[in-house]
Amino acid sequence: MLQEHRSQDIPAVPQACAIIDLDAIRNNVEALRARAGTAEVMAVVKADGYSHGLVPSARAALTGGASRLGVAVLEEAFALRTAGITAPVLAWLAVPGAPYRRAIDEDVDLSVHTIGQLNEIANAATVSGRAAHIHLKVDTGMARGGAATDDWPGLVEQARARELDGLVRIAGIWSHLACADQPGEPSIGRQLMVFDEALEVAARGGVRPDVRHIANSAATLHLPESHYDMVRPGIATYGVDPLPAEHRSHTVALRPAMTLGARLAQVKRVPAGTPVSYGHTYATAGDTTLGVVPLGYADGVPRSASGTGSVQVHGHRCAIAGRVCMDQFVVDIGDEPAEPGDIVVLFGPGDHGEPTAADWAQAAGTIAYETLTRIGGRIVRTYTGSTPMDTPPREPAPHATTPKEER
């Protein structure tokens, strides 16, 4: 946690930093693992671990009991392998011409949603001399990735044929819920019904996947009927429950893992009526102290939080004064004491009254996912906790090599 620093303490504190509590990630995954019952947990570490750091987050999640990892793009999967992480990894977003041969050689599971993609992966497997591990994705009602229901039987048939040829191993069947964070939304039940029908089609076609999965964070926490063989928590891994406050679970203890802070670059006393920042959209109500925070929208601080967001300085909430700029913004500190180098906390777990990522999301009119993932590369990441970062965690068993019995 960022401590309160005066100017004499500042040499050891970066200009801006995100402190990542790896124990929080580990403990969140342990709680999610308990919530999942008999289902496996695939911790989603895409987007640089939701800006928490790809490899440290992956190690913490595996230590907490995740048996698999999920990423969006192949480059993320390759980075995990380069770091020495051998747990099963699923990458689900690739375009024609993707480096499938390397993915197969590095034992990366691949999502498949069209016959054309299947053929490309099978060709890469022929060159590799190894069967590709694939997860067939069906579109159950989100109209994003996945095979349309009319195309699903043909994809299953072709995938099974490639499996019998020894070119692929159908390790999973999966989909994604569109409205799991809206309890009672009718589409949730419809999507689960379509998923069950797709699983029946696959079973009739002789497909016996290791895992069937559709549950994201919200479904992992609040929709046990969606757990199947595996759940895929993303934002919950990092301590955020995506449901509206009135629907959040009181039985799963999640702790936000990131605290974002900076040091005041400048402090000045100004009179009442002083206009502040671009456009002069804010003017001081009285004599006050203004502080310049060296973070801006280039670092992920949302410009839409101008005039609505707040930070914490010396235990007190301070409003953003005027527009957020590219590299800095101004806060109105009032009559509280402040000097250059003092710590400003933008968000954290909320333990000491500081704003949370959810508070910032509300101020910016967005979601906590965006608040976290847009934190830029100029911000130093510092890691705390007992979770190891540079030694291999307990790894799960390797991929199954033979199909499971029909469930």
WORA-V934319 format. One record per backbone hydrogen bond with DSSP energy under -1.0 kcal/mol. NH is the residue of the N-H (numbers start at 1). CO is the residue of the C=O. Records with the same first field share a line. If there is no record, write none. Layout:
NH = CO, CO
This chain:
9 = 6
10 = 7
12 = 9
13 = 10
17 = 261
18 = 380
19 = 259
20 = 382
21 = 257
22 = 20, 384
25 = 21
26 = 22
27 = 23
28 = 24
29 = 25
30 = 26
31 = 27
32 = 28
33 = 29
34 = 30
35 = 31
36 = 32
39 = 36
40 = 229
42 = 231
43 = 68
44 = 233
45 = 70
49 = 45
50 = 46
51 = 47
52 = 49
53 = 48
57 = 53
58 = 54
59 = 55
60 = 56
61 = 57
62 = 58
63 = 59
64 = 60
65 = 62
66 = 61
67 = 41
68 = 41
69 = 88
70 = 43
71 = 90
77 = 73
78 = 74
79 = 75
80 = 76
81 = 77
82 = 78
83 = 79
84 = 81
85 = 80
90 = 69
91 = 109
92 = 71
93 = 72
98 = 95
100 = 98
103 = 99
104 = 100
105 = 101
106 = 102
107 = 104
108 = 103
109 = 89
110 = 133
111 = 91
112 = 135
118 = 114
119 = 115
120 = 116
121 = 117
122 = 118
123 = 119
124 = 120
125 = 121
126 = 122
127 = 123
128 = 124
129 = 125
132 = 167
134 = 169
135 = 110
136 = 172
137 = 112
138 = 174
139 = 147
147 = 137
152 = 148
155 = 151
156 = 152
157 = 153
158 = 154
159 = 155
160 = 156
161 = 157
162 = 158
163 = 159
164 = 160
165 = 161
166 = 163
167 = 162
169 = 132
171 = 134, 169
172 = 134
173 = 211
174 = 136
175 = 213
182 = 179
185 = 182
188 = 185
190 = 186
191 = 187
192 = 188
193 = 189
194 = 190
195 = 191
196 = 192
197 = 193
198 = 194
199 = 195
200 = 196
201 = 197
202 = 198
203 = 199
204 = 200
205 = 201
206 = 203
207 = 202
211 = 171
213 = 173
220 = 216
221 = 217
222 = 218
223 = 219
226 = 223
227 = 224
229 = 212
230 = 212, 227
231 = 40
232 = 215
237 = 234
238 = 235
239 = 236
240 = 235
247 = 244
248 = 245
257 = 238
259 = 19
260 = 347
261 = 17
262 = 344
263 = 15
264 = 342
265 = 292
268 = 290
270 = 288
273 = 284
274 = 271
276 = 282
280 = 277
284 = 274
288 = 270
289 = 334
290 = 268
291 = 331
292 = 266
293 = 329
295 = 293
297 = 325
298 = 326
299 = 296
301 = 296
305 = 302
306 = 303
308 = 305
309 = 305
311 = 318
312 = 345
313 = 316
316 = 313
318 = 311
320 = 309
321 = 330
325 = 328
329 = 293
331 = 291
332 = 319
333 = 289
336 = 333
341 = 264
342 = 339
344 = 262
345 = 312
346 = 260
347 = 260
348 = 355
353 = 350
360 = 356
361 = 357
362 = 358
363 = 359
364 = 360
366 = 361
371 = 367
372 = 368
373 = 369
374 = 370
375 = 372
376 = 299
379 = 376
380 = 16
382 = 18
384 = 20
